[in-house]
Amino acid sequence: MPTTDFLPQLPDAWESTRATLHAYAHGVSALARTHAPAHPKWWHASLKVIPGGLVTEPIPLPAGGHLKGRMNLERHVIVLETDGGESFEFDMTQGATGTEMADKLIAAASGLGLGGGYDRAKFESDEPRSYDTAHAATFAKVLANIASVFDSHRGSLGASVSPLQMWPHGFDLSFEWFGTRMESHTENGQQEELPAQLNLGFYPAGEPYFYSNPWPFDASLTDHDLPHGASWNTEGWEGSKLPYAALVGDPDAAKKLADYASAVFEIASPTLLS
């Protein structure tokens, strides 16, 4: 049954808690980035949505078994737990800086045999951190509801899709669909052939919004209308955008979000096929 709280209004003061979660996500991700089996698209470094929060990929331990890092947004702790029953908890409400939280996580992981090799530039931050438990709990519900719509759309697209991932560097939730068209891409002086792709994502900072951006972007896409207040964006980045505010409190928010995802796919995907 449709409900008006599927996408509730994020609190006006939510940004400070979001920034804290973002800072701590860098530290949690550092463990997986350094020690989980490497994926060429860096999927091993992302976090995955679970009930009540986010979790890393399983990280192999030297003595056997695996470690996972969980950000629990209902109990407001980061939990490092092994499949052998060992568990370490770190309170997110105590104002630890991003650097301090990451150092605590690294120390605990070191006690389990995971040592060194961290790119500290990925997580070091000495800015003061504040955390509102009610704001974090609201975000956990929002994240789970959005993930349910994204997963449903993702499941309709076949096998050529990525996992649904929370990316620590931007703290946005997204997945990619891969087309059959191949494109040259140069990064850090290295050229490679990559499949054309279309993402679907949610960015929760500032004025939150949903996005679905094809790469490469065909300028003719802007000739097509998008539903429910969505629009094409060509300034700064190229793609499409649906403001979160356009769906807040709408009992049909889930359907409208799905409509948006489907519309962009139907319009853009033919341009990404060989």
C-alpha positions in Angstrom: 0.0 0.0 0.0 1.4 3.4 -0.9 2.6 5.4 2.1 3.5 9.1 2.5 6.6 8.4 4.5 8.3 6.3 1.8 10.5 9.3 1.0 10.2 11.6 4.1 11.6 15.1 4.3 15.3 15.0 5.4 15.8 17.3 8.4 17.0 20.8 7.7 20.1 20.2 9.9 20.7 16.7 8.4 23.9 17.9 6.6 26.2 17.7 9.7 25.2 14.1 10.3 25.5 13.2 6.7 29.1 14.7 6.7 29.9 12.6 9.7 28.6 9.4 8.1 30.6 10.3 4.9 33.8 10.8 6.9 33.3 7.5 8.8 32.4 5.6 5.6 35.9 6.5 4.3 37.5 4.8 7.3 35.3 1.7 7.0 35.9 1.5 3.3 39.7 1.8 3.8 39.7 -1.7 5.4 38.0 -3.3 2.3 39.9 -1.1 -0.2 43.2 -2.4 1.3 42.4 -6.0 2.2 39.4 -7.3 0.3 40.1 -9.1 -3.1 40.6 -6.4 -5.6 38.0 -5.8 -8.3 39.1 -3.9 -11.5 36.2 -1.5 -11.1 36.9 -0.9 -7.4 33.6 -2.7 -6.4 35.5 -4.2 -3.4 35.9 -0.7 -1.9 32.2 0.2 -1.9 29.7 -0.4 0.8 26.4 -2.3 0.3 23.0 -1.4 1.7 21.7 -3.8 4.4 18.7 -3.4 6.8 19.6 -0.5 9.1 22.8 0.5 7.4 25.8 -0.3 5.3 28.4 -3.1 5.1 31.7 -3.9 3.4 32.6 -6.8 1.2 33.9 -9.8 3.3 37.6 -9.3 4.0 39.7 -12.4 4.2 41.7 -12.8 7.5 45.2 -14.2 7.6 44.2 -16.9 10.1 41.1 -17.9 8.2 37.6 -16.6 8.0 36.4 -13.2 7.1 35.9 -9.7 8.6 33.0 -7.3 7.7 32.6 -3.7 8.7 29.1 -2.6 9.3 27.7 1.0 9.8 24.6 0.5 11.9 22.5 3.6 11.6 19.9 2.3 14.0 22.2 1.5 16.9 24.6 4.3 15.7 27.8 2.2 15.9 30.4 0.8 13.5 30.8 -2.9 14.1 33.8 -4.9 13.0 32.8 -8.6 13.2 34.3 -11.9 12.1 32.5 -15.0 11.0 34.2 -16.6 14.0 32.3 -14.5 16.5 34.7 -11.7 17.4 33.2 -8.3 17.4 34.3 -4.7 18.0 32.0 -1.7 18.3 32.7 2.0 17.8 30.2 4.7 18.8 29.5 7.2 16.1 27.9 9.7 18.5 31.0 10.7 20.4 32.4 13.3 18.0 35.5 11.4 16.8 37.1 13.0 13.7 37.3 11.0 10.5 41.0 10.3 11.3 40.3 9.2 14.8 37.6 6.8 13.8 39.7 5.3 11.0 42.6 4.8 13.4 40.4 2.9 15.8 39.1 0.7 13.0 42.7 0.1 11.7 43.9 -0.8 15.2 41.2 -3.3 15.7 41.8 -4.8 12.2 45.5 -5.0 13.0 44.7 -7.1 16.1 43.1 -9.6 13.7 46.3 -9.7 11.5 45.4 -7.1 8.9 48.3 -4.7 8.8 49.5 -1.7 6.9 49.2 -0.5 3.3 46.5 2.2 3.9 46.2 5.2 1.7 45.6 7.7 4.5 44.7 10.5 2.2 41.4 8.6 1.5 40.2 9.1 5.1 42.2 11.6 7.1 40.1 14.5 8.3 40.4 16.4 11.5 37.2 18.4 11.3 34.9 18.2 14.3 32.0 15.8 13.8 28.4 15.9 15.1 25.8 13.1 14.9 22.1 13.2 15.4 20.6 9.8 16.0 17.2 10.7 14.7 18.6 12.1 11.5 20.7 9.0 11.0 17.8 6.7 11.6 15.7 8.6 9.1 18.4 8.3 6.5 18.7 4.6 7.1 14.9 4.2 6.2 15.3 6.5 3.2 18.3 4.5 2.0 16.5 1.2 2.4 13.5 2.4 0.5 15.5 3.8 -2.3 17.5 0.6 -2.5 14.3 -1.4 -2.9 13.3 0.6 -6.0 16.8 0.6 -7.4 17.1 -3.2 -6.9 13.8 -3.8 -8.6 14.8 -1.7 -11.6 18.3 -3.3 -11.6 16.8 -6.8 -11.6 14.8 -6.0 -14.8 17.8 -5.1 -16.8 19.5 -8.5 -17.1 23.0 -9.6 -16.3 25.0 -6.6 -17.6 24.7 -4.6 -14.3 27.0 -3.8 -11.4 26.0 -4.3 -7.7 24.1 -1.6 -6.0 26.8 0.3 -4.1 27.4 3.2 -1.7 30.5 4.9 -2.9 32.5 6.4 0.0 34.3 9.0 -2.1 31.0 10.7 -3.0 28.7 9.1 -0.5 26.1 8.4 -3.2 24.2 5.2 -3.9 24.3 3.9 -7.5 24.6 1.0 -9.9 25.5 0.8 -13.6 24.0 -0.9 -16.6 26.5 -1.7 -19.3 25.7 -1.4 -23.0 27.4 -3.3 -25.9 29.0 -0.2 -27.4 32.7 0.2 -26.6 34.4 3.6 -26.1 38.0 4.7 -25.6 38.7 6.3 -22.2 41.9 7.8 -21.0 42.7 8.1 -17.3 46.1 8.9 -15.7 47.7 8.7 -19.1 46.3 5.2 -19.7 43.9 4.5 -22.5 41.4 1.6 -22.3 38.3 0.4 -24.0 35.2 0.5 -21.8 31.6 -0.4 -22.4 29.1 2.5 -22.7 27.0 2.6 -19.5 24.0 4.1 -17.8 23.9 4.6 -14.0 21.0 5.2 -11.6 21.9 6.9 -8.4 21.0 9.0 -5.3 23.1 11.9 -4.0 22.0 12.9 -0.4 24.1 16.0 0.2 23.0 19.6 -0.1 19.7 19.5 -2.0 19.4 15.7 -2.5 18.6 14.3 -5.9 18.3 11.2 -8.0 20.3 10.9 -11.2 20.6 8.6 -14.2 23.5 9.5 -16.5 24.4 7.8 -19.8 28.0 7.7 -20.9 28.8 8.8 -23.5 26.1 11.4 -23.5 24.2 12.0 -26.7 23.1 15.7 -27.0 19.9 14.5 -28.8 18.7 13.0 -25.5 17.6 16.5 -24.3 14.9 16.5 -27.0 13.0 13.9 -24.9 10.8 14.8 -21.9 11.2 13.1 -18.6 8.5 12.4 -16.0 7.6 13.7 -12.6 9.8 16.9 -12.5 12.9 15.2 -13.8 15.1 17.1 -16.3 18.2 16.8 -18.4 21.4 18.5 -17.0 24.2 19.7 -19.2 26.0 22.2 -17.0 28.9 20.8 -15.0 27.9 17.2 -15.8 25.7 15.6 -18.4 22.8 13.4 -17.6 19.4 13.6 -15.9 18.3 14.7 -12.5 15.1 14.2 -10.4 15.1 16.4 -7.2 14.4 14.4 -4.0 12.1 17.2 -2.9 9.8 16.5 -5.9 8.9 13.1 -4.3 8.9 13.9 -0.6 5.7 12.8 1.1 4.2 11.6 -2.1 2.3 8.3 -1.6 3.3 7.3 -5.2 7.0 8.2 -4.7 8.2 4.6 -5.3 6.3 4.4 -8.5 7.4 7.8 -9.7 11.0 7.0 -8.9 10.7 3.7 -10.9 9.0 5.6 -13.7 11.9 8.0 -13.9 14.5 5.2 -14.0 12.6 3.4 -16.7 12.1 6.5 -18.8 15.8 7.4 -18.9 16.7 3.8 -19.7 14.2 3.6 -22.5 15.4 6.9 -24.0 19.1 6.5 -23.4 19.9 2.8 -23.8 19.6 2.6 -27.6 22.4 5.2 -27.8 24.7 2.8 -25.8 24.3 -0.3 -28.0 26.6 -1.2 -30.8 
